[in-house]
Amino acid sequence: MPVMIVTGTGTEIGKTVVTAAVAAAALARGRTVAVLKPAQTGVGPTAAGDADEVVRLAGPVTAVELARYPEPLAPATAARRAGAPPVRPSEIAVAAEKLATDHDLVLVEGAGGLLVRFDETGATLADAARLLRAPVLVVAPAGLGTLNATALTAEALRARGLDPLGVVIGSWPAAPDLAARCNLADLPEAAGAPLLGAVPEGVGALAPTEFRASAARWLAPRLYGGWDAAAFGAESGPEPATAHRPERGDRPGPR
């Protein structure tokens, strides 16, 4: 698995922190790691971007950005408004393959969701994944509404001949509600792929040393960690539902 695509069901759901956690866990296993950010939007020319944040949290990772656009928009729109050339899937594939010659793992972090447009032809991160024949890790929120977005992302992948590697919850709440707890069992069914981790909310604010020491505990062995979905579900999942026994007055029948 030299190249892995990291996408999300939307924006601001923890893709960068998940990418950093996978990088940190792989580094702890002695792997060499690179992170590729094809299009960074919404930051100035000297500000730290997502790839820089992965390095800060994870450690000695090779970070590569292909393009940077100042406005926080979809890459195709941001490139057009900046009067700059867009990033095309073939460029992403070439850059990832080049990094893979010198690294055990290359993490390609997308922008927003899977089908966000990168250029005027409508090309997306899925097109780059298809060129690379790379597995796609889907990052999803924990709570209400995530099942539909996750199912749509998985369906879009399969329609393009790609299978999701699995799902990671990008920000597991400290006090999960019933929907989040039920989604531990429902997300794998929605994706048709295993749940491969749950990254606690707020861990991007940890000191880097603490983040690196903890990352493997949030991720399944497929992602270089030791997290167990069944054990986590038993601990954090919902209590069994209690069947409602109707009172005498609730029973249907003639009055």
C-alpha positions in Angstrom: 0.0 0.0 0.0 2.6 2.6 -1.0 0.0 5.3 -1.9 -3.2 6.0 0.1 -5.7 8.6 -0.8 -7.4 10.3 2.1 -10.7 11.9 1.3 -13.7 13.0 3.3 -17.5 13.1 3.1 -17.2 16.9 3.4 -15.0 19.7 4.6 -13.8 20.5 8.2 -14.3 17.0 9.4 -10.8 16.0 10.5 -9.0 14.8 7.3 -5.8 16.6 8.1 -5.7 15.3 11.7 -6.5 11.7 10.5 -3.7 12.0 7.8 -1.3 13.1 10.6 -2.4 10.2 12.8 -1.8 7.7 10.1 1.6 9.3 9.3 2.6 9.2 13.0 1.5 5.6 13.4 3.4 4.6 10.3 6.5 6.4 11.4 6.3 4.7 14.8 6.4 1.4 12.9 9.7 2.5 11.2 8.1 3.4 7.9 9.2 6.4 5.8 6.2 8.7 5.0 5.4 11.5 2.6 2.2 13.6 2.5 1.1 15.1 -0.8 -1.5 18.0 -0.8 -2.4 18.5 -4.4 -4.3 21.8 -3.9 -4.1 23.9 -0.8 -6.8 26.6 -0.7 -7.6 29.4 1.7 -4.2 30.2 3.0 -1.6 32.9 2.0 1.7 32.2 0.4 3.7 32.1 3.7 1.1 30.6 6.0 1.2 27.0 7.2 -1.0 24.6 5.1 -2.4 21.2 5.8 0.8 19.4 4.8 2.7 21.6 7.2 0.2 20.7 10.0 0.8 17.0 9.3 4.6 17.5 9.7 4.0 19.5 12.9 1.9 16.8 14.5 3.4 13.6 13.0 7.1 14.3 12.8 9.7 13.8 10.1 7.4 13.5 7.1 8.2 14.7 3.6 5.6 17.3 2.7 4.8 18.3 -0.9 2.2 20.8 -2.1 1.5 21.1 -5.8 -0.5 24.4 -5.8 -1.7 27.0 -3.4 -4.7 29.3 -3.9 -5.6 32.2 -1.5 -9.4 31.9 -1.4 -11.1 29.1 0.6 -13.0 27.6 -2.3 -13.0 24.4 -4.3 -9.7 24.0 -6.1 -11.1 24.5 -9.6 -12.9 27.7 -8.6 -10.0 29.0 -6.5 -7.5 28.4 -9.4 -9.8 30.2 -11.8 -10.3 33.2 -9.6 -6.6 33.4 -8.9 -5.8 33.3 -12.6 -3.6 30.3 -11.8 -3.3 26.9 -13.5 -5.3 24.1 -11.9 -4.0 20.9 -10.6 -4.8 17.9 -12.9 -5.1 14.2 -11.8 -2.2 13.2 -14.0 0.0 15.7 -12.1 -1.2 14.3 -8.8 -0.4 10.7 -10.0 3.0 11.6 -11.2 3.9 13.4 -8.0 2.6 10.5 -5.8 4.5 7.9 -7.9 7.7 9.9 -7.6 7.4 10.1 -3.8 6.6 6.4 -3.6 10.0 5.6 -5.1 11.6 7.0 -1.9 9.0 6.4 0.8 7.2 3.4 2.2 3.9 5.3 2.4 2.6 8.3 0.5 -0.6 9.9 1.9 -2.5 12.1 -0.7 -4.9 14.4 1.2 -7.8 15.7 -0.9 -9.7 19.0 -0.5 -13.2 18.7 0.8 -15.1 15.7 -0.4 -14.3 13.1 -3.1 -16.0 14.8 -6.0 -14.8 18.4 -5.4 -13.5 19.6 -8.8 -9.8 20.2 -9.4 -10.0 21.7 -12.9 -12.4 23.0 -15.6 -13.0 19.5 -17.0 -14.6 18.3 -13.7 -11.7 16.1 -12.8 -11.7 15.0 -9.1 -9.5 13.2 -6.6 -11.3 10.0 -7.6 -9.7 10.4 -11.0 -6.2 10.6 -9.4 -7.0 7.5 -7.3 -8.0 5.6 -10.4 -4.8 6.6 -12.2 -2.8 5.5 -9.1 -4.9 2.4 -8.4 -4.6 3.5 -4.8 -6.9 2.6 -1.9 -9.1 5.4 -0.6 -9.6 6.1 3.1 -12.8 7.9 3.8 -12.9 10.3 6.8 -16.4 10.9 8.1 -18.1 12.8 11.0 -19.5 10.8 13.9 -23.1 12.2 14.2 -26.4 12.5 12.6 -26.3 12.9 8.8 -23.0 11.0 8.3 -24.6 7.8 7.0 -26.0 9.3 3.9 -22.8 11.2 3.0 -20.7 8.1 3.7 -22.9 5.9 1.5 -22.8 8.4 -1.3 -19.0 8.7 -1.2 -18.7 4.9 -1.2 -21.1 4.6 -4.1 -19.2 7.2 -6.1 -16.0 5.3 -5.5 -17.4 2.0 -6.7 -19.0 3.6 -9.7 -15.4 4.5 -10.7 -14.1 1.1 -10.1 -12.6 1.9 -6.7 -13.3 0.4 -3.3 -13.1 2.3 -0.1 -10.3 1.0 2.1 -12.4 1.8 5.2 -13.8 4.7 7.2 -12.2 6.6 10.1 -14.3 8.9 12.3 -12.4 12.2 12.1 -13.6 13.7 15.4 -15.1 11.3 18.0 -16.9 13.4 20.6 -16.0 13.4 24.2 -19.7 13.0 25.0 -21.2 11.2 22.0 -24.9 11.3 21.6 -27.1 8.4 20.6 -26.7 8.9 16.9 -22.9 8.9 17.1 -22.9 5.8 19.3 -25.3 4.0 16.9 -23.1 5.0 13.9 -20.3 2.9 15.2 -22.2 -0.1 13.9 -24.0 1.7 11.0 -21.1 3.4 9.3 -19.4 0.2 8.1 -22.8 -0.9 6.6 -23.2 2.5 4.9 -19.7 2.3 3.4 -19.6 -1.4 2.8 -16.1 -1.1 4.3 -14.7 -1.6 7.8 -14.5 1.1 10.5 -10.7 1.6 10.8 -10.5 4.2 13.6 -12.0 6.9 15.7 -9.8 10.0 16.3 -10.9 11.9 19.4 -12.1 15.5 18.9 -9.5 18.2 19.7 -6.4 16.1 19.4 -5.0 18.5 16.8 -4.3 20.8 19.8 -2.2 18.2 21.6 1.5 18.7 21.9 3.2 16.9 19.0 5.0 14.5 21.4 1.6 13.5 22.9 -0.1 13.2 19.6 2.6 10.9 18.2 2.6 8.7 21.3 -1.2 8.3 21.1 -1.9 8.1 17.3 -1.7 4.3 17.1 -4.4 3.9 19.7 -6.9 5.7 17.4 -6.3 3.5 14.3 -6.8 -0.1 13.3 -3.9 -2.4 12.4 -4.6 -1.7 8.7 -3.5 1.9 9.4 -0.5 0.9 11.6 -2.3 1.1 14.9 -3.8 -1.2 17.5 -7.4 0.1 17.7 -10.1 -2.6 17.7 -13.5 -1.7 16.3 -15.4 -4.4 18.2 -13.9 -3.4 21.6 -14.5 0.3 20.9 -18.1 -0.5 19.9 -18.7 -2.5 23.1 -17.3 0.3 25.2 -18.8 3.3 23.4 -21.8 2.0 21.5 -25.4 2.4 22.5 -27.2 0.7 25.3 -29.6 -2.0 24.1 -33.0 -0.5 23.3 -35.8 -1.2 25.8 -38.9 -2.6 24.2 -42.0 -0.5 25.0 -44.8 -2.4 26.6 -48.1 -0.6 25.9 -50.2 0.3 28.8 -53.8 -0.9 28.9 -55.0 2.4 27.5 -52.5 2.3 24.6 -53.7 -1.0 23.2 -55.7 -0.8 20.0 -59.2 -2.1 20.0 -62.8 -1.1 20.3 -63.8 1.4 22.9 
